[in-house]
Amino acid sequence: MNTHGFLRVAAASPELRVADCPFNADRTLALMARAEGQGVNLLVFPECGLTGYTCHDLFHLSSLQRAAEEALAKVVEKGATVFRGVAVVGLPLAIEGQLFNCAAVVHGGKVLGIVPKTYLPNYKEFYDARYFCPADNANFSAASCAGQSVPFGTNLLFDCRTMNGFTLGVEICEDLWMPVAPSALQAVMGATVFANLSASNEVIGKAGYRRQLVSSQSARCIGGYVYASCGEGESTTDIVFGGHCIVAENGVILAESERFRHGQQLLVTDLDLDRLLHDRIQTNTFHDANRVADLGLGKYRTLSFDLEPTAREPKLVRAVDANPFVPSDPATCDERCRDIFQTQVAALGRRLSHVGLPPVAIGVSGGLDSTLALLVVCKTMDELGVPREGVHALTMPGFGTSAGTRTNAHDLARALNITLREIDIRAMCLEQMRALGHAPFGIRLETETVASLSERLCRLPEDNRSDLTFENVQARARTALLMNTGFVIGTGDLSELALGWCTYNADHMSMYNPNVSIPKTLVKFLVEWAAHNEFDGPARDTLLEIVKTPISPELLPTGANGEIAQSTESTVGPYELVDFFLYHFLRFGAEPEKILFLAGHAKFAREYTADTLRHWLRVFLKRFFANQFKRSCLPDGPKVGSVSVSPRGDWRMPSDAAVRVWLDAVEGGE
């Protein structure tokens, strides 16, 4: 797992007795041993976890101060035998006549560094400034602690030499709630993972705000954020603590504990360091704060350490979504679909308004992509106050059109109250192939008619159903008709563009394409969503029927009984795999071995063998690299998600780039 850039982290909320440092040290060690058993690399404990945060004026007593330091020494010494990772524990430390609220970073029998709390709340129920001194009061850079001379300060970063991308920054509770959190400066200086030792009490509504803070700070810092808060063992004289632990990664909450739970908690999950590094490199403005001189960024000190990879089962402790473009939560999915559909409608409406509301031409095949585009067109016309009579819809059956999709096209047009004109393109295509001297599937055309050719094509054997010219002639004939009808609305989707599964200057081209950044798995879901949320009656019934229709370009001859003879997914791969590969390859720059590793942890891993996943990844990579020339001249269309292949948006790539490096990686993983 470490080779794929995953860092296993845990936020702990241990059993605690206020002011009982020996007990608290033992509970801390017990959780360290438990974390070791789960392969944890970074373990974060709550604020003042070795004493309890609610000691109040007891913090001023030397007995408690001495007991806290002895507890730390015990954790450092015995922790080295039970936990190989890095632990961050909280305690009060008296140094040169001042008491600081501190986080001790512990690893390998040593205290790597001590980070004091920067901001001390002294309002409402908090009285930190009564007990502690702010970090800025420290006029020293090292302190004696647990029998060691240890680096001290808020300007410490902890860099792991043996795990690429793991640089730790530490802050304490209130630090996160401030306009300029220490973690923000640490991130600019290279920290990728942040530990927050907290003692945040529970009041109505605070948990939601706390969740927002952790999530948004991880996003601003493009980092992983491990937040550990104290729980039920703290005093309830005036306030109550719920043991709220959260782990977030770049704006996404990966794991969250149950609050008010009896006993100790250990919240474990995996951070993806590769993703964080990819996004930081891609976000070129991220490091611009380096140039702001008055932030004092040059004062940071980096302390290096070596982390021994922890033996563990090669199983992720985080969900891997098999359909990353389609949210699994129903409420989120409904909101996402509504946003996307409205984005498409708004984008098309703006373009049509700009060009003077010309007659709109759209090809309707009865398949998913053209259906979604047609729904967008109809809603756009409604929004613009233009009668749907302005939609010039064509259905153009060819040699591979099935009776089912043909019926779907007519039923949909009727349900949407638009006029659909049917133009049989077979005669046109026959004449073009004859003019080219092309013999489709070896059939000479000198004496063939449309009827006779169609009959012969239906009888073709299964092993003789491949003819690219035959397919392209039909696709381009359709586009020629559309181009001469009106302002052409494109229908092709993101997945097809990634694979090059479109005919150049045919379904690949239009005046505007509202589907251009929507992957196939999402197209299918959007049509189904629209059926239940935007349309009813016959329209809904037809849309649901279209969702069930097998995906096919229908450019090869149908079978003897008129059934579809060409399955897209048998050629380019199952679209759930295509979109999974596409998402991780483009969004996060994942290497092939990592994509396969993630695919092995997704739910469809039960349906596909490792060899099958590897095969379809090869197909995806070959097609993606071979077809950039089709993406380099895409028509305009709206970006609706985090992945786009538009040369004016997210993706610029030479059309003659070699795929060898990526294919070698796939082969090397066998």
C-alpha positions in Angstrom: 0.0 0.0 0.0 2.8 2.4 0.8 4.0 2.0 -2.8 0.7 3.4 -4.0 1.1 6.6 -1.8 -1.4 5.7 0.9 -0.7 6.8 4.5 -2.8 5.1 7.2 -3.8 7.6 9.8 -5.9 7.5 13.0 -7.5 9.9 15.3 -7.8 8.7 18.9 -10.1 9.6 21.7 -8.9 7.5 24.7 -10.4 6.7 28.0 -9.3 9.5 30.4 -9.3 10.5 34.0 -8.8 14.1 34.8 -5.4 14.7 36.4 -4.5 11.0 36.5 -1.4 11.1 34.3 -0.3 7.5 34.8 -3.7 6.2 33.9 -3.9 8.4 30.8 -0.4 7.3 29.7 -1.4 3.6 30.0 -4.6 4.3 27.9 -2.5 6.2 25.4 -0.1 3.2 25.1 -3.0 0.8 24.8 -4.3 2.8 21.8 -0.9 2.9 20.3 -0.7 -0.9 20.4 -4.1 -1.2 18.9 -3.1 1.3 16.1 0.0 -0.8 15.4 -2.2 -3.8 14.9 -4.2 -1.9 12.3 -1.1 -0.7 10.4 -1.4 3.0 11.4 1.4 5.3 10.4 0.2 8.5 12.1 -1.8 8.5 15.3 -3.2 11.8 16.8 -4.4 12.2 20.3 -6.5 15.0 21.9 -5.4 18.3 23.4 -3.8 17.8 26.8 -4.6 14.2 26.5 -2.0 13.1 29.2 -3.6 15.3 31.9 -7.1 16.1 30.7 -8.1 19.5 29.3 -10.4 20.3 32.2 -7.8 20.4 34.9 -8.2 24.2 35.1 -6.2 25.7 37.9 -4.6 22.3 38.6 -2.4 23.1 35.6 -0.5 25.6 37.7 0.6 23.0 40.2 4.0 21.5 39.8 2.8 18.1 40.8 0.6 17.9 37.7 3.3 19.4 35.5 5.8 16.9 36.7 3.4 14.0 36.3 2.5 15.1 32.8 6.2 15.1 31.8 6.7 11.7 33.4 3.7 10.4 31.5 5.2 11.6 28.2 8.5 10.0 29.1 6.7 6.7 29.6 4.8 7.0 26.3 8.0 7.8 24.5 10.0 4.9 26.0 7.3 2.2 26.0 5.6 3.5 22.9 8.7 2.6 20.8 8.1 -1.1 21.6 4.4 -1.1 20.7 4.0 1.4 17.8 6.3 2.0 14.9 4.5 5.0 13.5 4.4 8.7 14.6 2.2 9.6 17.5 1.2 13.2 18.4 0.2 13.6 22.1 -1.0 16.6 24.1 0.2 17.8 27.4 1.1 21.0 29.4 4.8 21.8 29.6 6.4 24.2 32.0 9.5 25.7 30.4 11.6 28.6 31.7 8.8 29.8 34.1 6.1 29.6 31.5 3.4 27.0 30.9 2.5 26.1 27.4 -0.3 23.9 25.9 1.8 21.6 23.7 1.7 18.8 21.2 4.6 16.4 21.4 5.5 14.5 18.2 6.8 11.1 19.2 8.6 8.4 17.1 11.1 5.7 17.7 11.8 6.4 21.3 12.3 10.1 20.8 10.4 13.3 20.9 10.9 14.8 17.5 9.6 18.2 18.4 7.2 20.2 20.6 4.6 22.5 19.0 2.9 25.0 21.4 -0.7 26.3 20.9 -0.7 29.5 18.9 -4.1 31.0 19.8 -5.5 30.8 23.3 -9.2 31.2 23.6 -10.4 33.3 26.6 -14.0 33.9 25.8 -17.4 32.2 26.6 -16.6 28.9 28.3 -12.8 28.9 27.5 -10.1 30.2 29.8 -6.9 29.0 28.1 -5.1 32.3 28.7 -5.7 31.9 32.5 -3.5 28.8 32.5 -1.2 29.0 29.5 1.2 31.3 27.7 0.8 31.9 24.0 3.4 30.4 21.7 4.8 33.9 20.8 6.0 34.2 24.4 8.6 31.6 23.9 12.0 33.2 23.3 13.8 29.8 22.8 13.8 27.3 20.0 14.6 24.1 22.0 13.4 22.8 25.4 14.3 20.0 27.8 11.6 17.4 27.7 11.4 13.8 28.8 15.1 13.8 29.3 15.9 15.1 25.8 16.7 18.5 24.3 13.9 18.9 21.8 13.1 21.5 19.1 10.3 23.8 20.2 8.1 26.2 18.3 5.2 26.7 16.0 7.5 26.7 13.0 8.3 23.0 13.0 7.6 20.6 10.1 8.2 16.8 10.4 9.3 15.3 7.1 9.3 11.5 6.5 12.3 10.5 4.3 11.0 7.1 3.6 7.4 8.0 2.5 7.2 10.4 -0.4 4.8 13.2 0.3 4.4 12.8 4.1 5.3 16.0 5.8 3.5 16.7 9.0 2.3 20.0 10.4 0.7 20.3 13.9 -1.8 22.7 15.3 -4.0 22.7 18.4 -7.8 23.2 18.6 -8.4 27.0 18.5 -5.7 27.4 15.9 -8.0 25.9 13.3 -10.8 28.4 14.1 -8.7 31.4 13.3 -8.7 33.4 10.0 -5.0 32.5 9.4 -4.5 29.0 10.8 -1.0 27.8 11.4 -1.8 24.9 9.1 -2.3 27.3 6.2 1.3 28.6 6.6 2.6 25.0 7.1 0.9 23.9 3.9 2.6 26.7 1.9 6.0 25.5 3.4 5.3 21.9 2.3 3.3 20.2 4.9 0.8 17.7 3.4 -0.8 16.2 6.5 -2.0 18.1 9.5 -2.7 16.9 13.0 -5.1 18.8 15.2 -5.1 18.0 18.9 -8.4 19.3 20.1 -10.7 19.8 23.2 -13.8 21.1 21.5 -16.9 20.9 23.6 -20.4 20.0 22.4 -23.1 22.6 22.0 -26.0 22.6 19.6 -24.9 23.1 16.0 -21.2 23.0 16.8 -20.5 19.6 15.4 -21.7 20.7 11.9 -19.5 23.8 12.0 -16.5 21.8 13.2 -17.1 19.3 10.4 -17.1 22.2 7.9 -13.9 23.7 9.4 -12.0 20.5 9.1 -13.3 19.8 5.6 -12.7 23.3 4.2 -9.2 23.6 5.8 -8.1 20.3 4.2 -9.3 21.8 0.9 -7.6 25.1 1.3 -4.4 23.3 2.3 -4.8 20.6 -0.4 -3.9 18.2 2.4 -5.0 15.5 4.8 -6.4 16.7 8.1 -6.5 14.4 11.2 -8.7 15.9 14.0 -8.8 14.3 17.4 -10.9 15.6 20.2 -11.3 14.5 23.8 -14.3 12.6 25.0 -16.4 11.5 28.0 -13.5 11.2 30.5 -13.3 15.0 30.8 -15.0 16.8 33.6 -18.6 17.8 33.0 -18.7 20.5 35.7 -19.8 23.0 33.1 -19.3 21.6 29.6 -19.5 18.3 27.8 -17.1 16.7 25.3 -18.2 14.2 22.7 -14.9 12.7 21.4 -15.5 14.0 17.9 -12.8 12.7 15.6 -12.6 13.5 11.8 -10.3 12.8 9.0 -10.6 14.8 5.8 -8.7 14.9 2.5 -8.8 17.9 0.2 -12.3 18.8 1.1 -13.7 15.3 1.5 -14.5 13.8 4.9 -13.1 10.3 4.7 -14.1 9.1 8.2 -15.9 10.5 11.2 -16.5 9.1 14.7 -19.7 8.7 16.6 -20.0 11.4 19.2 -20.9 10.7 22.9 -19.8 7.1 22.5 -18.9 5.3 25.7 -15.2 4.2 26.0 -12.3 4.9 23.8 -12.3 5.4 20.0 -9.8 4.9 17.3 -10.8 6.3 13.9 -8.7 4.8 11.2 -8.5 5.5 7.4 -6.1 5.9 4.6 -4.9 9.2 3.1 -3.8 9.3 -0.6 -0.6 11.3 -0.6 -0.2 10.9 -4.4 -3.5 12.7 -5.0 -2.5 15.6 -2.8 0.9 16.0 -4.5 -0.8 15.8 -7.9 -3.3 18.5 -7.0 -0.6 20.8 -5.5 1.5 20.5 -8.6 -1.4 21.2 -10.8 -2.7 24.1 -8.8 0.1 26.5 -9.7 -1.2 29.3 -7.4 -0.8 27.2 -4.3 2.8 28.1 -3.5 2.5 31.8 -4.5 2.2 32.7 -0.8 5.9 31.9 -0.6 6.5 35.4 -2.1 4.7 37.2 0.8 7.7 38.3 2.9 5.8 39.4 6.0 4.5 35.9 6.7 7.8 34.9 8.0 7.8 31.6 6.1 11.6 31.5 5.9 11.7 30.7 9.7 10.3 27.2 9.4 12.5 24.3 10.4 12.1 20.8 8.9 12.9 17.9 11.1 13.4 14.6 9.2 12.7 11.1 10.4 12.4 7.6 8.9 9.2 5.6 9.1 9.4 1.9 8.8 6.6 0.6 6.6 4.1 -1.2 8.8 3.1 -4.7 7.8 -0.6 -5.0 7.1 -3.2 -6.5 4.9 -3.2 -4.9 1.4 -6.7 -3.7 1.9 -7.7 0.0 2.0 -9.5 1.5 5.0 -11.4 3.9 2.8 -14.2 3.5 0.3 -13.3 3.3 -3.4 -16.3 4.4 -5.4 -16.9 2.2 -8.4 -18.9 5.0 -10.0 -16.9 8.1 -9.1 -19.0 10.4 -11.3 -22.3 9.3 -9.7 -22.7 10.2 -6.0 -23.9 7.2 -3.9 -25.9 9.4 -1.5 -29.4 9.9 -2.9 -29.7 13.5 -1.7 -26.3 14.4 -3.0 -27.0 12.7 -6.3 -30.3 14.5 -6.8 -28.6 17.8 -6.2 -25.8 16.9 -8.5 -28.0 15.9 -11.3 -30.1 19.0 -11.0 -27.0 21.2 -11.1 -25.7 19.4 -14.1 -28.9 19.6 -16.0 -29.4 23.3 -15.2 -25.8 24.0 -16.2 -26.4 22.3 -19.6 -29.6 24.3 -20.1 -28.0 27.6 -19.1 -25.0 27.0 -21.3 -27.0 26.1 -24.4 -29.4 28.9 -23.8 -26.6 31.5 -23.7 -25.1 30.2 -26.9 -28.4 30.1 -28.8 -29.3 33.6 -27.6 -25.9 34.9 -28.7 -26.3 33.5 -32.3 -29.9 34.9 -32.6 -32.0 31.8 -31.7 -31.5 29.9 -35.0 -33.4 26.8 -35.9 -31.9 23.9 -33.9 -30.9 20.6 -35.5 -30.4 17.4 -33.5 -30.1 13.8 -34.4 -32.2 11.5 -32.3 -31.2 7.9 -32.4 -33.2 6.5 -29.5 -30.0 6.0 -27.5 -28.8 7.6 -24.3 -26.6 10.4 -25.5 -29.0 11.9 -28.0 -31.8 11.5 -25.5 -30.1 13.6 -22.9 -29.1 16.3 -25.5 -32.7 16.4 -26.7 -34.0 16.8 -23.1 -31.6 19.7 -22.6 -32.7 21.3 -25.9 -36.4 21.1 -25.0 -35.9 22.6 -21.5 -33.7 25.3 -23.1 -36.4 26.2 -25.5 -38.9 26.4 -22.7 -36.5 28.7 -20.7 -36.0 31.0 -23.7 -39.7 31.1 -24.4 -39.2 29.6 -27.9 -41.8 27.1 -29.1 -40.5 23.5 -29.4 -41.5 23.7 -33.1 -38.1 25.4 -33.5 -36.4 22.0 -32.8 -35.6 20.2 -36.1 -35.1 16.7 -34.9 -34.0 14.0 -37.4 -33.8 10.3 -36.9 -31.8 8.7 -39.7 -32.0 4.9 -39.7 -29.1 3.1 -41.5 -28.0 -0.5 -42.1 -27.5 -1.1 -38.3 -30.6 0.6 -36.8 -32.6 -1.7 -34.7 -36.4 -1.6 -34.4 -36.2 -0.9 -30.7 -34.2 2.4 -30.9 -36.2 3.5 -33.9 -39.4 3.1 -31.9 -37.7 4.9 -28.9 -36.9 7.9 -31.1 -40.4 8.2 -32.4 -42.0 7.7 -29.0 -39.7 10.2 -27.3 -40.4 12.9 -30.0 -44.1 12.3 -29.6 -44.0 12.5 -25.8 -41.9 15.7 -25.9 -44.2 17.3 -28.5 -41.6 17.9 -31.1 -41.6 17.1 -34.8 -39.4 14.2 -35.8 -38.5 13.7 -39.4 -37.2 10.3 -40.5 -34.7 10.1 -43.3 -33.5 6.7 -44.4 -29.8 7.1 -45.2 -29.2 3.7 -46.7 -29.5 4.8 -50.4 -27.3 7.8 -49.8 -24.6 5.6 -48.2 -24.9 3.0 -50.9 -24.2 5.6 -53.6 -21.2 7.0 -51.6 -19.7 3.6 -51.2 -20.3 2.8 -54.8 -18.6 6.1 -55.8 -15.7 5.3 -53.6 -15.3 1.8 -55.1 -15.8 0.3 -51.7 -16.9 -3.3 -51.3 -18.4 -3.5 -47.7 -17.5 -6.8 -46.1 -16.3 -8.0 -49.5 -19.7 -7.4 -51.2 -19.3 -5.7 -54.7 -22.0 -3.1 -55.1 -22.4 -2.7 -58.9 -25.8 -4.5 -59.0 -26.9 -4.1 -55.4 -30.0 -2.2 -54.3 -30.7 -1.0 -50.8 -33.1 -3.9 -50.3 -30.7 -6.6 -51.7 -27.7 -5.2 -49.8 -29.6 -5.0 -46.6 -30.7 -8.6 -47.0 -27.2 -9.8 -47.7 -25.8 -7.9 -44.7 -28.2 -9.5 -42.3 -26.9 -12.9 -43.3 -23.2 -12.0 -42.7 -21.4 -14.5 -40.5 -20.4 -13.3 -37.0 -16.7 -13.2 -37.9 -17.2 -10.9 -40.9 -18.8 -7.8 -39.2 -15.9 -5.4 -39.2 -15.7 -2.6 -41.8 -14.7 0.9 -40.6 -15.5 2.6 -43.9 -19.0 1.2 -43.9 -19.5 2.6 -40.4 -18.0 6.0 -41.1 -20.0 6.6 -44.3 -23.2 6.3 -42.3 -22.0 8.5 -39.5 -20.8 11.3 -41.8 -24.0 11.1 -43.9 -26.0 11.8 -40.8 -23.9 14.8 -39.9 -24.1 16.2 -43.4 -27.9 16.2 -43.2 -27.9 17.8 -39.8 -25.4 20.5 -40.8 -27.8 21.5 -43.7 -30.8 21.6 -41.3 -29.9 24.1 -38.6 -27.6 24.9 -35.7 -26.4 21.4 -34.8 -26.5 20.3 -31.2 -23.8 17.7 -30.4 -24.7 14.6 -28.4 -21.4 12.8 -27.8 -20.2 12.2 -24.2 -17.0 12.5 -22.3 -16.3 8.7 -22.3 -16.6 8.4 -26.0 -14.3 11.4 -26.5 -11.7 9.8 -24.2 -11.8 6.6 -26.1 -12.0 8.2 -29.6 -15.3 6.3 -30.0 -16.7 8.8 -32.5 -16.3 9.4 -36.2 -14.1 12.4 -37.0 -16.2 15.1 -38.6 -19.3 13.2 -37.9 -20.9 12.6 -34.5 -17.6 14.1 -33.3 -18.6 17.6 -34.6 -21.4 20.1 -34.0 -22.0 23.8 -33.4 -22.4 23.2 -29.6 -22.4 20.1 -27.4 -24.0 20.2 -24.0 -22.9 16.6 -23.3 -19.2 17.2 -23.9 -18.0 16.7 -20.3 -20.5 14.2 -19.0 -19.3 10.6 -18.8 -21.4 7.7 -20.0 -22.3 6.4 -16.5 -23.6 9.8 -15.6 -25.4 10.2 -18.9 -27.4 7.1 -18.1 -28.1 8.3 -14.6 -29.1 11.8 -15.7 -31.7 10.4 -18.2 -33.1 8.2 -15.4 -33.1 11.2 -13.0 -34.8 13.4 -15.6 -37.5 10.7 -16.1 -38.4 10.9 -12.4 -37.9 14.6 -11.8 -38.4 16.6 -15.0 -40.9 14.6 -17.0 -43.9 12.4 -16.5 -46.5 10.3 -18.4 -45.4 8.8 -21.8 -42.1 10.8 -21.7 -41.1 9.2 -18.4 -42.0 5.7 -19.7 -40.0 6.2 -22.9 -37.0 7.6 -21.0 -36.9 4.6 -18.7 -37.1 2.3 -21.7 -34.2 4.1 -23.3 -32.1 3.6 -20.1 -32.6 -0.2 -20.5 -31.5 -0.2 -24.1 -28.0 -1.8 -24.8 -25.4 0.8 -25.8 -24.5 0.6 -29.5 -23.6 3.0 -32.3 -25.7 0.7 -34.5 -23.5 1.2 -37.6 -22.9 -2.5 -38.3 -25.6 -4.7 -39.9 -28.3 -6.0 -37.6 -28.9 -9.7 -37.2 -31.3 -11.8 -39.2 -34.1 -10.9 -36.8 -33.3 -7.2 -36.6 -31.4 -7.4 -33.3 -28.5 -5.2 -32.4 -25.3 -6.8 -33.6 -22.8 -4.3 -32.3 -22.1 -3.9 -28.6 -20.0 -0.9 -27.7 -18.9 -2.3 -24.4 -17.6 -5.5 -25.9 -15.2 -3.4 -28.0 -14.1 -0.6 -25.7 -14.8 -2.2 -22.4 -17.6 -1.9 -19.8 -18.4 1.8 -19.3 -18.2 1.5 -15.6 -14.6 0.5 -16.0 -13.9 3.1 -18.7 -15.2 5.9 -16.5 -13.4 4.5 -13.4 -10.1 4.5 -15.4 -10.8 8.0 -16.9 -11.6 9.5 -13.5 -8.4 8.3 -11.7 -6.1 8.9 -14.8 -7.2 12.4 -15.6 -8.4 13.8 -12.2 -5.5 12.5 -10.1 -2.9 11.5 -12.6 -2.9 8.0 -11.1 -0.4 5.5 -12.5 -1.7 2.3 -14.1 -0.6 0.1 -11.2 -2.5 2.3 -8.8 -5.6 2.4 -10.9 -5.6 -1.4 -10.9 -5.0 -1.4 -7.2 -8.0 0.9 -6.7 -10.1 -1.1 -9.1 -9.4 -4.2 -7.1 -11.0 -2.5 -4.1 -14.1 -1.2 -5.8 -17.3 -3.2 -5.8 -17.0 -4.3 -9.4 -13.9 -6.2 -8.4 -16.2 -9.1 -7.6 -17.4 -9.1 -11.2 -14.0 -8.8 -13.0 -10.8 -10.8 -12.6 -7.5 -9.0 -12.2 -6.6 -10.1 -15.8 -9.8 -8.6 -17.1 -9.2 -5.3 -15.4 -5.7 -5.2 -16.7 -6.9 -6.0 -20.2 -9.5 -3.2 -20.3 -7.0 -0.7 -18.8 -4.7 -1.5 -21.7 -7.5 -0.9 -24.2 -8.3 2.4 -22.5 -4.8 3.7 -22.5 -4.2 2.7 -26.2 -7.4 4.3 -27.3 -6.9 7.4 -25.1 -3.4 8.2 -26.5 -4.3 7.3 -30.1 -7.3 9.6 -30.3 -6.1 13.0 -28.9 -6.5 14.5 -32.4 -10.2 14.1 -32.1 -10.2 16.0 -28.8 -7.9 18.8 -30.1 -10.7 20.2 -32.2 -13.8 19.7 -30.1 -16.7 22.1 -30.4 -17.7 24.3 -27.5 -19.5 22.8 -24.6 -19.9 23.4 -20.9 -17.6 21.9 -18.2 -19.8 20.4 -15.6 -17.4 18.4 -13.4 -13.8 18.0 -12.3 -12.8 16.1 -15.4 -12.8 17.5 -18.9 -10.9 16.7 -22.1 -11.6 20.0 -23.8 -8.4 21.6 -25.2 -9.7 24.9 -23.9 -10.4 23.6 -20.5 -8.5 20.9 -18.5 -6.6 18.8 -21.0 -3.9 19.8 -23.5 -2.0 16.9 -24.9 0.1 16.4 -28.1 -1.8 14.2 -30.6 1.3 12.1 -31.3 2.3 11.4 -27.6 3.5 7.8 -27.1 1.7 5.5 -24.7 4.7 3.2 -24.1 5.5 4.4 -20.5 2.0 3.7 -19.3 1.6 0.4 -21.1 4.9 -0.8 -19.8 3.6 0.0 -16.3 0.5 -2.1 -16.9 2.6 -5.0 -18.2 5.2 -4.6 -15.4 2.4 -5.1 -12.8 1.6 -8.6 -14.1 
